[in-house]
Amino acid sequence: MPTSESPRSRALALAVLCAGMLMIILDGSIVTVALPAVQADLGFSPSGLTWTVNAYVIAFGGLLLLAGRLGDLVGRRRMFVAGLAVFTLASVLCGVAANPATLIAARFLQGAGGAMASAVSLGMIVTLFTEPRERGRAIGAYAFTGASGASIGQVLGGVLTDVLSWHWIFFVNLPIGLAAGLLALRALPADRGLGLRAGADALGALLGTAGTMIGVYAIVQASGHGWTSGRTLGLAAASLALLAGFVARQATARSPLLPLRVLRSRNVWGANAIQMLMLAAMFSFQVIVALYMQNVLGYGATGTGFAMLPAAVAIAAFSSACRPGPSPASGSAPSCSPGSACCWRAACCSPASPWTAPTRSTCCR
């Protein structure tokens, strides 16, 4: 991808990438305040309702590595635009869903589209903004956009649900997705990937996604069958076997999605462990609090969105303060702040990283 664009064209490209990020993150929070309305309309069981969130998160997390690799192979702009198209189409399918199965399937497709667009966004920013201080500001803006999307989504979801219906929390993505996709074709520089012959580990993605999905299903259904029941233990064993197969596959694959050598770094696995715990707590908090406020305290959807707003605003405020900047020692290699360590190290340690080998070895040790 060329890096010689004018400051104005790079700013427009950053705006497009941030718009795509906003839509994807907004959709993760906009759904939570509408869950009681969705449950009442489609007849979800309490445990089944959680799959409106689980399906999205599992597809997003499970396919993120594969989508990033495919972006390297076919071109990042092409992958970003395709991801926006899949996400927008899935949003329409969610909006017209008339039963739980259709909504869950469409949410899984949404997660896949979100993974396709998100996996290449940071890489494009790193390539477009080569000057360290400018790059730090760009990633700070990108992170702030994602955090603010949670704030906007909770309030917007409540208003749309009360004024129109829960269907519109998905239909609102249609104009945003179309506009972002068209602008992406104009604003993002065209790039040529490595070519499909370089290889992508589809089997590894299948093992990782299936293992994660079965593991989550084992936890969700345990409340009805018991934690020590044969059904729960069998599902847990199947999940562990698939995840073990994923690890074995990464150790032997010619082009692994997750090179195991990356996990030798304390910074990498530590940042990812913290991120995993934080996101697990955040999504659980949003779902449980939204249901409690509406089903127990009697809040409306709009009132629930505003009541949950302070937490989202605090996250957005801290994300704008915790942004990476240039290394004081060298002025060239990135200094990883706690809030962005995972993103920086993922970009730095990638074999397709635009940084030089010395910079990569400094960042990844």
N, C-alpha and C positions, 0 to 999 in steps of 0.2 A: 504494500500500500504506500503510495507516495506521501511524503511528509512536507512538501514544499508549498502547500496551499497558503493563501493569504490569511491573516488573522481573522478577517470577517468570515471567510468560508469555513475555517476551523471552528469558529464560534457557532455558526449555523449547524455544522455537523454535530457539535456537542449538544446543542439544543435538541436535535432530532434524537440522539441517543438517550438524552435525559427524558424526553417525552415517551419513548418506548419503555424506559425503566419505570416512569411514573404510572403508566397504564398497568404494567404487570404487578407492581407492588400495591397499587391502589386496589386491584382486584382481590388481593389476598386479605385486605382488611374490610373491604366494602361488603363482603359476604357475611361477616360475623354478626353484624347487628340485624341482618335480615333472616337469620336462621330460624327463629320462632315462626315467622310468616311462611317460610319455605316448608317447615315441618307441618304446619296446619294445613297448607294448601295441597301438598303432595302426599301426605300421610306417612312421613318418615317415622320409623321407630327411634327411640332416643339414641341407641347405639349406631343405627344406620345413618342418623343425621351427621355424625362426625365424619362420615366418608365424603361429604361435600367439601370438607377441608382436606382430609387425608388424601383423597384421589389427586387433588391438585399438587400437594406438597410432595407426594411420593413420585409422581411423574416428573416434577420439576427437578427434585434432587437426584433421582435415579438417572435421568438422561442428560444432566448438565455436562458431565465429562465427555460423553459421546458427542454431544452437540458441539462442544469446543473443538474436539478433534476434527469433526466434519467441517467446521468453519475453516480450519487450517487447510483442509484438502480442497474444498470447493470455492473458497473465498469468503471472507467475513461479511462483506456487504450482502452477498447473496444469501448467506445463512440468516442474517439479521432480518432482511425483508421477508424471507420465507417464514421465519418465526412469527413476525407480526401478522402475516396472512393467516397462519394456522391459529394463532391466538384469537384474532378477530372473528374468524369463522366459528371457532368453538364457543365464543361468547354469544353469538347468535343462537347456536344450538342450545346453550344453557338457557337462554331467555325463552325459548319456545318449548322447553322440556315440559312434558305432561305427566311424568312419573319419575320415581326415584332412580330407576336404572338408567334412564336417558340422561338425567342431570349428572349422575356420577360419572358416566362415560364421557360426557362433554367436558366435565371438569378435569378429567384425566388428560383429554386432548388439549385443554387450556394449559395445563402444566407443561406438556410437551412443547407447545409453542413458546411459552415463557422461557423454558430452558434454552431453546434454539436462539432466541433473541438475546437473552442475558449472557450466555456463554461467550459471546464474541464482543460484547459492548466494551468491556474494560480493555481488551486487547486493542481495539480500534482507538480508544482514547490514549493509551500509552504510545501508540505509533504516531498519532496525529500531533501530540504535544511532546516534543522531544526535550525542551528546556525544562530542567528539574522544577523550578519554582512554578512555571506555568502549568506543568503537568500536575503538581500538587494541588493547585487551585482547581483544575479541571476535575480531578478525582474527588475533591471536596464538594464541588457542585453536584457531581453525580451521586455521591453518598447522601447529600442533603435532600436531593430530589427523591431518592428512595425512601428516606425516613419521613419526609413530609407527605408522601403518598399515603402512608398509614393514617396520618391525621386527617387528610382530606377524605379518605375512603370511609372512615367510620361515620363522619358527619353526613357525607353525601349519601351513603347507604341508608342511613336512617331517614333522611328527607325523601329520597326516591321511594322507599318502601311505604312511608306514610302517605305521601301525596299521590303517587301513581300506583305501583305495585312492586313486588320483589323482582319481577321479570326485568324491570328497567335498570337494576344494578348491573345487569349484563349487557343490555342494549346500549348503555352509555359508552361502551368500548368501541362500538361500530364507527362513529365519526372520528374518534381519536386514532384508532388503528388505521383507517383509510388515509387520514391526513399524514400520519407519521410514515406510513409506507411510501406514499407518493413523494414526500419530501426526502426520504432516505435515498431514493433513486437519484434525486437531483443533488443532494448535499454531500452524501458520503462518497469518498473517492473509491473508484473501482479498483479491485485487487484481484490478482490471480493466485489461486491456491496451489498447493503442492501437487494436486492431482489425486484421483481416487486410487491410483496404483500404489501410493505410499501406504495405504492401509488404514483401517479403522477397526477397533476391537468391538464389533457388534456383540459377540458372545459374552464378553466381559460386562457390557452394559445390560444384557439380558439377565445374567446371573445376579448382578448387583441390584437391579430394579426388582426382580422377582423376589430375591431374598428380603429386601426391605419391605415390600408390599405384604408378603406373608407374615413377617414379623409384626408389623403394625396390626394386621388383621387378628393375629393371635392375641394381642393385647386388648383390642377393642371387644372381641367376643368373649374374653375371659370373665367379664362381669356376669354373663348369662350362664356359662357352663362351669365356671370355677377355674382357679389358677392351677389346680393339680389334676384336672380332668384329663383323660386320654386325648381328647380333641385339642386342648390347649397345648399340652406337652408335645403332641405330634406336630402341630403347626410350628411350634418353637424349634423343634429339632430340624424340620425341613428348612426353616429360615436360616439356621446356623449352618446347615450343610451347603446351601446355596451361596451364602456369604463366604464360607471357607473356599468354595469353588472359585468365587470371584478373586480372592487373594491368590490362590494357586494360579489362576489364569494370568493375573498381572505379573506374576513372577516368570512366566514362560512366554507370554505373547511377544510377537515381534514389534508391535506398536501398542504398548499398553496404555489404557486410559489413565491409570494412576501408577507411574513408576514407583516401586516400593522404596527405592533409594531416597525419595523425597521425604518419606516418613522418618528417616534417620535424624532429621533436624528437629530439635526440641521446639523451636519456634513454630514450625509448620504444624506438627500434630497438636501442640499446645493451643495454638490459635484456633484450629479447627474444632478441638474439643470444647473450648469456651463458646465458640459460635454455635455448636450443636446444642449445648445446654441452654444457651440464651434463647435460641429460636424455639426449642421445645417448650420452655417456660412461657414465651411470649404467645405462641399460638394457643396453648392450653388456657392461658389467662384470658385471652380474647374470647374464646368460645364459651368458657364457663361463666365469665362475668356477664356476657351478653344474654345468655339464657337465664341467669339468676335475676338480672335487673328486670327483664320483661316478664318472666313466668312467676317470679316470687314477689318482687317489689312493685310490679305493675307499671313499670316505665313503658313508654312507647318507643318505637324504633328511633325516632329523632332524639328523644331524651337520652336514650342509651348511647347514641353516637356522641353527643355532647359530654355526657358523663365520663366517657372513656378518653376524651380528647386530651386532658392534661398529661397522661402517660405518653401519648404519641408525640405531643409537643416537646416534652422533655427529651425524648429520644432524638427528635430532629435537631434540637438545640445542641445537644452534645455531639451529634455527628458532624455538625458544621465546625465545631471547635477541634475535634480529633481528626485532623486530616494530615496526610503525609507531606513532607517537605523535603528539600535537598539536604543531603548529609552535610553537617557542619565541617567534617574533616576533608571531604573531597569535592563537595559541591556537585557531584554527578550521580553517585549511587543514591537510591532512595533510603530515607530513614523511616523505619516502619513504626508508626504510632500504634497503640493497642487497638484502637478502633478500626484500623485498616490493615493490620498485619496480614490477615488471611488473604485479602485481595492482592496486596502488593507481592506477597511471596508466591502466590499462585501465578501471577503474571511474570514474575522474575524467573521462577524456576522452570517455566514451560520450555520445552525444546524449541518452540517456535517464537520464543521471546525476542523482541527486537534489540535487547541490550547485548552488549558484547560479552564474550565468555568471562573475562575478568570481573565485570560487574556482576554477572550471574553467580559466579562462585563466591563473591563477597556477600551477596544477599542471601544465598541459600545455605550458608554454613551454619 
